[in-house]
Amino acid sequence: MSAIKINDQALVDRLNQVAGHLLNTSPLAAAIATTFATVTDDNFDMGGRPQWAGRSAVTLKIYERKGIKYSGVLQCSGDLRARVVTSHTQDEAVISNNMPYAAAMHFGIKKGESGKTSRGAPIPFGDIPARPYMPIDTDGNMQPEAEKEVFIDVDHYWHKIFNP
């Protein structure tokens, strides 16, 4: 086996710098997590991408009877949007939501799937359609807008490594 010796210290330094960036991708994961949060905010601002299903007539009547004010779909209290959180490690970018009903809103849920009230009424009282607000669809695929932005993050990261 042959070995190649590099006599150019600048090249050796650059290769070591690139290797260091390849071993610690935490800055890239942080950028992707931020992108996930931005895309999620954009989804709320636009009422979904694709557009979320509106509230049912029954839900609207309940809101009216209880005096509940709301703006867009999934924006009655603002809690769902406010409790989207991101994190990252060296190897992954994470987006999540710690609201008890977050998954039901994102993926949808069938009438009665969460059990019954103490009076025997189904929870939820009707089917709730999926309204994907996170940057993934109900099958776990990244939404096109998120894919585009993550590609930009990756491209920027690689350019910074090779063109410091």
N, C-alpha and C positions, 0 to 999 in steps of 0.2 A: 504494500500500500504506500502511496506517495502522500506527502503532506505539503501544503503550500504555506510558505512563510510570508507574512505581510510586513514589509519594511516601512510602510508609510504610517507614522504614528497618528496622523489626522484621521486616516481611514479606520485604524484600530479603535480610536476614540469614538468615532461615529458608529461603528458596529456595536461597540459596548453600550452606547447610549440607546440605540434602537433595541438591543436585547433587553435592556432594563425596562423600557416602555412596554415591550411585549410581555414581560413577566408581571408587570403591575398594570392591569387594565382598569383599575378602580376609577380613574378620571373618565374613561369611556362609559363605564357603567353608571356613574353619576350623571353624565350628560344624557344618557338614554332614560334614566329615571325621571329627570327633569322634563324631557320630551314627552314621556307618558303623561305626566301631570298637565302639561300644556295642552296636549291633544284632548285629554279628558275635559279640561275647562272649555275648550273650543266646542266639544260635543254638547255640553250644557248650554253654551251661548247660542248654538245653532238649533237646539231642540232635537239633537240626534243627527247622526250621519251613518246610515239613512235616517230620515225623519221618524221620530218616535210616534207610536200610536197615541191618539188622544185619550182623554179620560172618558170612561163610559157614562152614559146618561144616569145610571144609578149612582155612580160616584159623585157626579155633579149635583144630583139632588141631595145627597147626604151632606156635601160641602155647604150647600145653600141652607139646609135645615140647621146645621151646626154653626153657621156664620163663619166658615173657614174661607179665608182669602188666599189666593194663590196667583202665581204668574204662569210661567210655562210648565210643561209636563216635567215631573220629577223635581219641581222647584217650589213645593208648598211651604216648607219651613227653611229650606236652604241647608239643612243638616246633612243630607246625603252628599251634596257637593263639597261641603266644608270638611267632611271626614274622609276624603280621599287622601291617602298618605303614600309616600314613596320612600324607598330605601335602596341601598345598593351595597354590594360587597365587591371584592376584586373580580368576581366571576359572574355576577348577576345584577340585573336591575329589577326592582319589584314595585308594583303598584297594588294597593289594596284599599279596602274600605271596611271600617269596623262598626258600621251601623248594622243592627240585627237583621234588617230587611234588605240590605244591600244586594245580596245575591238574587233575591226574589225579583227585585226591580231590574237587574241586569239580564238575568236569564229567563224571567217569567216564572209564573207559578199557577197551578191549577186550583180551582175552588176546593177548599177543604184540605189541601195538601199539608197544611201546618197544624191540623187538628181542629178542635172545636172550642168555643167559648164555654164559660160555666153554664150558660143557658142553652147550650147545644147548637149554636149557630156555627156554620163553617168558617174557618180562618184559612185564607181570606174568604170574604163573602161571595166573591166571583173570580173568574179567571183574570189574571193580570198578565198582559202580553209582555214579551221580552222587550226591554228598552235598553239596549247596550250603550252604556255611558262610558265604560272603560275603553281603552284602545284595542279591545279584542271583540270579536263577534261571539255569538253563543256557542260556536264550535271551537273556540280558542284560537282562531286565526286573527293575526294582527290586522287591524283595519288599514285600508290603503293609505290614508293620511298619515297614520303612525309609521307605516313602513317607509314612506318617503322621507319623513323627518329622521328616523333612525338611520337610514342610509346616509343622510347628510351628516349626522353625528359621527358615524364610523369614518366617512370620507375625511371629515375635518380632523379626527384623531390621527389617522394615518398620515395626513399631510403635515401635521405638527411633529410627528415622529421623524419623518424623513426630510423635513425642511424646517429645522428649528430656528 
